[in-house]
Every structure is written in structure tokens, then in C-alpha cells.
Amino acid sequence: MAAAVPAHDARAATAAGRGAERTWVTHEILPGETYEDIGARYGVSKREILRWNKKRLGSKRWLIAGRKLRIYARRVPPERVRTTYVVRKGETYGKIAQKLGVREALLRHWNRRSKGRGKRLYAGQTLVVYVDPTPAEPSAGAGDDGPLPEVRVPPGSYAHGKPNRGRLIGGVQLQSNDDFTVRNPDRAYATSHAAAQLMRAMAAFRRRSGYGGTVLVADVSKKGGGRLRPHHSHQTGRDIDIRLPKLEGIPDGKVPSADEIDWIATWHLVAALLETGEVEYIFLDYRRQRYLYEAARRLGISKDELGRVLQYPRGRNAKPAVVRHSKGHVIHMHVRIKCAPDAPSCKSY
């Protein structure tokens, strides 16, 4: 069986699989489950699931509850268990789904024959749920729940002017580390503020998601800022291109399709960046935002919260949103960090 990872802690399903080899597992289809649910759980694509299970699924490719599939998993979460949940006063399907780390549509489907289907829930009502077993408490000194490493960045680097018409004073050169890989250090100069936010976010992302693949930091700025071709921005050390995390097993040099991007990991990366409170915008193609939205919903993120973060599904010109459409941003996200408080000559558009 399978379940989505709770939004606040993805380690339950991924940390144990960091760097692990792929392995064959048997998955029992749950009522209402989609190919996207199954793929997100095991780090595989719909195309792969179909290829491995041609005979089991038949020509119509229907997912029938109780039928078993063979999955060549990139990550192996614990087997889910069927249990019950007692509704508390004031709770809704959406709030319960977010608490349990499942999609609201799945929760409703599991309880479609229960009393009050489609109506407001009442305190004391019992719902059927399929969840991951509660993980054991980590042993002392495991390190997963300890404080994040202290970030030390040389001070004195700041942005001058606008992102598309400015300079970088005393740029900090980003270097590859355990959390991310820098593609070209000569094009990876940032402000002190931007470098610190990136490093904090990447450390938090690794800790919470358990993602073990390569995360590539591409273009930021030249040493002194100014025009960095072919970009219009990237002139002041505040714009950072980050390649979207790929599913394990996809070669580092391969340009990934949408099905080869780990959208669960991508959402956790976006969340870690936003948690710094210092992200001005994240640019991502609107069509890719759909995959990010669906991954977040599988993690139990509410529509209201996503409405503040993503333009999808409201349209590529919808505002306000932190993640905004920008043509061509299909395998990477463009992150713009806010001006530092001590940089009065730094300007936004």
C-alpha cells in the first residue's frame, strides 16, 4: 500500500532511501489512488508503472482497488495500514487530510459511503484512513532533529541597482558542498545575504526531504555583476538558477522530462526557500507549476496555502503569487532573493 509524505516531515518515506539502490516492490492499489499518487510514493513515473504492469492493468489501464502492481522503486516507504480517525470539533476534510499527509480527494473517497458524505463533519465521527505507521523515535545523537549547521558567509557583499540593470559589490563566490553542486563558480557570485539564504534553505531541504540526488546551482552573477548572457537579470547577485531535482536513477547529464523530475522533492525545496522569508519571487513555467501543485496537494498542502504560493490553477497572469510563470523555466527554477536590509542602493523593479 502507499501514502503521501506529511508536508511537515518528508523523512518518513525518503530518508531511509537516500542513496539506496532501486528494488522491486509490490504495491496494492488503494481506493481512489491515481498513477501520480503511486509514482510520487516510490519515485517513479506513470510511464514506468504502465511499462512494468501491462498484463496486470490490461488495455484500459484502470487502477482497481486491491489489485497489485510491481514497482521498481527508487525509494521504499513503509507499508501503509488501514485504521480509523475520530473527527474533532471544527475539523474539515481538508484539515484532516493536511494533518495526516494525504490528499483530501483520497480521504473523501475512502469515506464516500459513510454517513454525512459530502456534508460537514461532526465531532466523534469515525473516518477510514490509510496511513504510514508512526516511525520510531530517533535515537539520541542521530542528528536529524538537531539544529541546522551554522551558516557562515563573508559579509560586505551587496547589490546595487535593479536585477536587470545593476552591479554586485564584493561578490561572494558560491562553492559546491554536501547540499548543492555549483555548475560554474565563475558565474556563481552572490550577495552575502543571498548566499546565506540559499545555504540555509538547502540545508533545511536536505534535512527534511531526505533527497539524496544532486541539486545543481547554475547561474547567479558574474564577480562584479552586470550583464550575464543570455540572461536579462542576474546582474546583482540576487538571482539564482536552481535545477529541479530529478528522480534517482536519471543520469546527471540528461535533460529530464516532466515525468523524470522529483516533484515531491521540488515542493520541499520551494518550501525550504520560502521558509527563509527572504524570497521575492520564484520563476517557473506555468505548465510545470501544475506538477508542483499536484505534488503539494498529495502532501496535504491546502488549496488556500497553495493559492498564496502558486499561480496555478488560476492562470499564468494571476497575482499575487510568489511562484510566477516565466517562459523557458521548465527544468530549473529562478529564485530571486530580497534586497538585504543594509543595502539601500539595491532596488526591485
NUPAMI-627417 format. One record per residue (C-alpha): x, y, z; residue number from 0. Coordinates in Angstrom, 3 decimals, padded with zeros to 6 digits, always signed. Each point is the difference from the previous one (the first is absolute). Example, Ala and Ser with C-alpha at 12.3 -4.5 7.8 and 13.67 -1.06 7.14 Angstrom:
<atoms>
> +012.300;-004.500;+007.800;0
> +001.370;+003.440;-000.660;1
</atoms>
This chain:
<atoms>
> +000.000;+000.000;+000.000;0
> +001.058;+003.619;-000.243;1
> -000.487;+003.446;+001.499;2
> +001.298;+003.490;-000.568;3
> +002.684;+001.455;+002.239;4
> -001.253;+002.497;+002.601;5
> +000.770;+003.544;-001.124;6
> +001.818;+000.901;+003.211;7
> +002.352;-002.991;+000.001;8
> +000.874;-001.932;-003.141;9
> +002.638;-002.157;+001.667;10
> -002.482;-002.765;+000.850;11
> -000.011;-001.173;-003.607;12
> +003.256;+001.239;-001.461;13
> +002.810;+000.238;+002.507;14
> +000.493;-003.739;+000.210;15
> +000.295;-000.167;-003.759;16
> +002.655;+002.676;-000.423;17
> +002.597;-001.354;-002.369;18
> -001.593;-003.466;+000.042;19
> -000.082;-002.223;-003.078;20
> -003.296;-000.588;-001.783;21
> -001.956;-003.070;+000.982;22
> -003.153;-001.815;-001.124;23
> -002.993;+000.358;+002.319;24
> -003.652;-001.016;-000.156;25
> -002.548;+002.770;+000.377;26
> -003.656;-000.616;+000.811;27
> -002.192;+002.661;-001.585;28
> -002.089;+001.986;+002.461;29
> -003.527;+001.259;-000.739;30
> +000.169;+003.239;-001.965;31
> +003.753;-000.123;-000.564;32
> +001.448;+001.509;-003.177;33
> +003.143;-000.736;-001.975;34
> +001.372;+003.288;+001.331;35
> -000.576;-001.116;+003.609;36
> +001.821;-003.279;-000.577;37
> +002.801;+001.599;-001.986;38
> +000.642;+002.649;+002.638;39
> +000.153;-002.636;+002.723;40
> +002.658;-002.119;-001.672;41
> +001.819;+002.641;-002.042;42
> -001.081;-001.359;-003.389;43
> -001.989;+001.299;-002.967;44
> -003.387;-001.032;-001.371;45
> +001.716;-001.156;-003.175;46
> +002.179;-002.390;+001.995;47
> -002.960;-001.380;+001.975;48
> -001.844;-000.736;-003.237;49
> +003.035;-001.688;-001.554;50
> +000.541;-002.288;+002.998;51
> -003.667;-000.993;+000.319;52
> -001.384;-000.416;-003.511;53
> -001.613;-003.367;+000.721;54
> -001.275;+000.943;+003.458;55
> -001.686;+003.197;-001.163;56
> -001.354;-001.185;-003.326;57
> -000.679;+002.148;-003.040;58
> -002.204;+002.501;+001.883;59
> +002.673;+000.704;+002.617;60
> -002.527;+000.324;+002.810;61
> +001.252;+000.142;+003.574;62
> -002.244;-002.361;+001.965;63
> +000.143;-000.002;+003.800;64
> +001.563;-003.166;+001.358;65
> +001.884;-000.839;-003.193;66
> +003.757;-000.337;+000.449;67
> +002.688;+001.679;-002.069;68
> +003.707;-000.635;-000.387;69
> +002.080;+003.144;+000.544;70
> +003.739;+000.413;-000.520;71
> +000.213;+002.524;+002.840;72
> +002.549;+002.756;+000.389;73
> -001.135;+000.387;+003.607;74
> -001.763;-002.516;+002.205;75
> -002.380;+001.463;+002.596;76
> -001.508;-002.072;+002.812;77
> -003.124;-001.998;-000.821;78
> -003.158;+001.941;+000.763;79
> -002.606;-001.198;+002.436;80
> -003.775;+000.361;+000.020;81
> -001.235;+001.691;+003.147;82
> -002.627;+002.464;+001.193;83
> +000.000;+003.654;+000.945;84
> -002.463;+001.617;+002.412;85
> -001.038;+003.480;-001.104;86
> +000.482;+002.837;+002.474;87
> -002.201;+003.052;+000.347;88
> +000.465;+002.489;-002.833;89
> +002.073;-002.305;-002.213;90
> -000.583;-000.233;-003.748;91
> +001.094;-002.517;-002.621;92
> +002.661;+002.461;-001.092;93
> +001.438;+000.511;+003.480;94
> +000.032;-003.736;+000.724;95
> +001.628;-000.784;-003.354;96
> +002.736;+002.537;+000.673;97
> +000.568;-001.388;+003.503;98
> +000.305;-003.574;-001.289;99
> +002.012;+000.886;-003.115;100
> -002.497;-001.319;-002.564;101
> -001.975;+001.558;-002.808;102
> -003.435;+001.287;+000.981;103
> -001.506;-001.758;-003.043;104
> +001.363;-003.338;+001.231;105
> -001.328;+000.554;+003.516;106
> -003.447;+000.761;-001.399;107
> +000.153;-003.023;-002.296;108
> +000.854;-002.357;+002.862;109
> -003.063;+001.273;+001.853;110
> -002.418;+000.481;-002.882;111
> -002.516;-002.447;+001.491;112
> +000.221;+001.340;+003.531;113
> -002.739;+002.027;+001.617;114
> +000.276;+003.661;-000.846;115
> +001.806;-000.527;-003.313;116
> +000.441;+003.347;-001.697;117
> -001.333;+001.814;+003.076;118
> +001.628;+001.659;+002.974;119
> +001.724;-002.428;+002.329;120
> -001.062;-000.259;+003.623;121
> +002.008;-000.578;+003.157;122
> +000.297;-003.689;+000.827;123
> -000.505;-001.174;-003.593;124
> +002.297;-002.877;-000.980;125
> +001.863;+000.110;-003.317;126
> +001.927;-002.753;-001.775;127
> +003.574;+000.979;-000.841;128
> +003.098;-001.652;-001.457;129
> +003.172;+001.354;+001.559;130
> +003.661;-000.777;+000.470;131
> +000.796;-001.597;+003.357;132
> +001.387;+002.484;+002.505;133
> +003.800;-000.078;-000.316;134
> +002.048;-000.912;+003.039;135
> +001.493;+002.857;+001.949;136
> +003.556;+000.714;-001.184;137
> +002.747;-001.085;+002.332;138
> +001.989;+002.593;+001.887;139
> +002.717;+001.528;-002.119;140
> -001.624;-000.991;-003.305;141
> +000.230;+003.648;-001.043;142
> -003.149;+000.167;-002.145;143
> -001.917;+002.163;+002.476;144
> +002.906;+002.095;+001.215;145
> +000.681;+003.598;-001.029;146
> +001.108;+000.694;-003.534;147
> +003.700;+000.731;-000.521;148
> +000.992;+003.612;+000.574;149
> +000.337;+001.921;-003.254;150
> +003.079;+002.168;-000.304;151
> +000.221;+002.337;-002.978;152
> +002.544;+002.781;-000.519;153
> -001.739;+003.343;+000.650;154
> +000.234;+003.136;-002.096;155
> -001.438;-001.189;-003.317;156
> -003.120;+001.860;-001.121;157
> -002.146;+000.757;-003.015;158
> -000.080;+003.395;-001.688;159
> -002.844;+000.880;-002.359;160
> -002.722;-002.142;-001.554;161
> +000.236;-003.718;-000.896;162
> +000.134;+000.847;-003.719;163
> +002.078;+003.147;+000.314;164
> +002.479;-000.109;+002.816;165
> +003.262;-001.158;+001.494;166
> +001.293;-002.311;+002.724;167
> +002.401;+001.489;+002.512;168
> +002.522;-002.407;+001.574;169
> -001.776;-003.157;-001.202;170
> +000.147;-003.231;+002.023;171
> +000.958;-002.968;-002.196;172
> -002.190;-003.037;+000.636;173
> +001.814;-003.316;+000.340;174
> -001.275;-003.577;-000.303;175
> -000.731;-001.717;+003.314;176
> -001.957;-002.948;+001.407;177
> -003.323;+001.755;-000.682;178
> +000.436;+001.285;-003.558;179
> +002.355;-000.047;-002.972;180
> +001.070;+003.192;-001.760;181
> +000.120;-000.412;-003.773;182
> +002.400;+002.859;-000.765;183
> +001.581;+001.928;+002.918;184
> +000.935;+002.889;-002.345;185
> -003.729;+000.628;-000.527;186
> -001.009;-000.621;+003.610;187
> +000.666;+003.222;+001.900;188
> -002.689;+001.153;+002.438;189
> -000.659;+002.625;+002.620;190
> +000.811;-001.009;+003.572;191
> -003.724;+000.039;+000.767;192
> -000.978;-002.173;-002.987;193
> +002.800;-002.502;+000.632;194
> -001.043;-000.404;+003.639;195
> -003.684;-000.548;-000.879;196
> +000.885;-002.580;-002.665;197
> +002.246;-001.959;+002.350;198
> -002.587;-000.009;+002.798;199
> -002.761;-001.099;-002.348;200
> +002.070;-002.773;-001.568;201
> +001.009;-001.397;+003.395;202
> -003.631;+000.038;+001.160;203
> -001.123;-001.628;-003.252;204
> +002.469;-002.864;+000.338;205
> -000.885;-000.528;+003.652;206
> -003.762;-000.067;-000.463;207
> -000.407;-001.654;-003.389;208
> +002.658;-002.704;+000.209;209
> +000.730;+000.622;-003.693;210
> +003.348;-001.547;-000.885;211
> +000.436;+001.074;-003.620;212
> +002.028;+002.848;-001.459;213
> -001.417;+003.517;+000.246;214
> +001.748;+002.229;-002.517;215
> +000.392;+003.741;+000.508;216
> +000.522;+001.556;-003.417;217
> +000.344;+003.697;-000.830;218
> -000.046;+002.696;+002.684;219
> +002.158;+003.003;-001.016;220
> +003.462;+000.935;-001.204;221
> +002.534;+001.157;+002.567;222
> -000.852;+003.661;-000.430;223
> -003.533;-000.501;-001.218;224
> -001.295;+001.611;-003.180;225
> -001.269;-001.757;-003.096;226
> +000.297;-003.796;+000.132;227
> -001.010;-001.388;-003.372;228
> -002.476;-001.350;-000.954;229
> -001.880;+001.342;+003.041;230
> -001.693;+003.380;+000.308;231
> +000.243;-000.066;+003.786;232
> +002.707;-001.759;+002.103;233
> +001.838;+003.317;+000.253;234
> +000.055;+000.652;+003.748;235
> +000.676;-003.357;+001.684;236
> -003.602;-000.519;+001.102;237
> -001.213;-002.285;-002.829;238
> +000.813;-003.702;+000.359;239
> -000.809;-002.724;-002.538;240
> -000.537;-003.400;+001.609;241
> -000.585;-003.161;-002.036;242
> -003.108;-001.909;+001.024;243
> +000.831;-003.184;+001.959;244
> -000.163;-003.117;-002.158;245
> -001.232;-003.426;+000.946;246
> +002.768;-002.315;+001.131;247
> +001.465;-001.996;-002.853;248
> -000.371;+002.799;-002.579;249
> +003.554;+000.800;-001.221;250
> +001.376;+003.381;+001.106;251
> +000.693;+001.046;-003.583;252
> -003.472;-000.840;-001.339;253
> -002.544;+002.761;-000.585;254
> -003.004;-001.348;+001.939;255
> -003.561;-000.207;-001.221;256
> -002.783;+001.061;+002.365;257
> -000.436;-003.655;+001.048;258
> +003.686;-000.242;+000.928;259
> -000.073;+002.914;+002.444;260
> -000.525;-000.817;+003.671;261
> -002.895;+002.378;+000.657;262
> -000.326;-001.016;+003.636;263
> +003.616;+001.003;+000.576;264
> -000.556;+003.145;-002.081;265
> -002.869;+001.070;+002.244;266
> +002.149;-000.515;+003.100;267
> +002.735;+002.094;-001.600;268
> -002.465;+002.798;-000.760;269
> -001.380;-000.227;+003.548;270
> +003.500;+000.207;+001.505;271
> +000.770;+003.088;-002.076;272
> -003.259;+001.678;+000.998;273
> +000.591;-000.764;+003.671;274
> +003.013;+002.312;-000.029;275
> -002.443;+002.887;-000.435;276
> +002.492;+001.609;-002.390;277
> -001.241;-001.202;-003.399;278
> -001.481;+002.700;-002.208;279
> -001.020;-002.202;-002.942;280
> +000.511;-003.463;-001.425;281
> -000.428;-000.256;-003.759;282
> -001.263;-003.300;-001.451;283
> -001.870;-000.787;-003.204;284
> -003.766;-000.091;+000.617;285
> -000.331;-003.496;-001.485;286
> +002.583;-001.258;+002.500;287
> -001.870;+001.694;+002.836;288
> -002.787;-002.528;-000.551;289
> +002.337;-002.872;+000.945;290
> +001.212;+001.940;+003.034;291
> -003.576;+000.749;+001.053;292
> -001.051;-003.639;-000.281;293
> +003.040;-001.157;+001.982;294
> -000.772;+002.487;+002.766;295
> -003.638;-001.102;+000.125;296
> +001.131;-003.618;+000.362;297
> +002.026;+001.163;+002.983;298
> -003.136;+001.472;+001.556;299
> +000.715;+003.685;-000.703;300
> -003.277;+001.932;-000.053;301
> -001.338;+001.807;-003.066;302
> -000.028;+003.264;+001.939;303
> +003.699;-000.281;+000.824;304
> +000.872;-000.954;-003.572;305
> -002.010;+002.963;-001.253;306
> +002.431;+002.284;+001.804;307
> +003.016;-001.789;-001.477;308
> -000.899;-001.084;-003.557;309
> -001.830;+001.573;-002.926;310
> -001.301;-003.420;-001.078;311
> -002.901;-000.706;-000.510;312
> -001.152;+003.650;-000.118;313
> +001.829;+000.885;-003.210;314
> +003.523;+001.022;-000.937;315
> -000.731;+003.678;+000.615;316
> -001.613;-000.521;+003.404;317
> +001.294;+002.158;+002.844;318
> +001.087;+000.082;+002.730;319
> +002.205;-003.088;+000.080;320
> +003.612;-000.649;+000.899;321
> +000.462;-002.687;-002.671;322
> -000.660;+001.728;-003.323;323
> -000.033;-001.064;-003.621;324
> +003.061;+000.651;-002.086;325
> +000.367;-001.573;-003.411;326
> +002.821;-002.522;-000.349;327
> +000.340;-000.809;+003.690;328
> -000.880;-003.680;-000.405;329
> +003.016;-001.843;+001.440;330
> +001.103;+002.678;+002.453;331
> -001.495;+002.576;+002.329;332
> +001.217;+003.574;+000.148;333
> +000.113;+001.214;+003.610;334
> +000.252;+003.708;+000.794;335
> +001.083;+000.873;+003.533;336
> -001.169;+003.263;+001.576;337
> +002.293;+002.966;+000.453;338
> +001.985;-000.145;+003.219;339
> -001.104;+002.458;+002.709;340
> +003.443;+001.638;-000.055;341
> +000.073;+000.551;-003.787;342
> -001.849;+003.305;-000.627;343
> +001.159;+000.205;-003.633;344
> -001.548;-003.387;-000.818;345
> -003.211;+000.443;-001.984;346
> -002.882;-002.228;-001.059;347
> -001.859;+000.600;-003.264;348
</atoms>
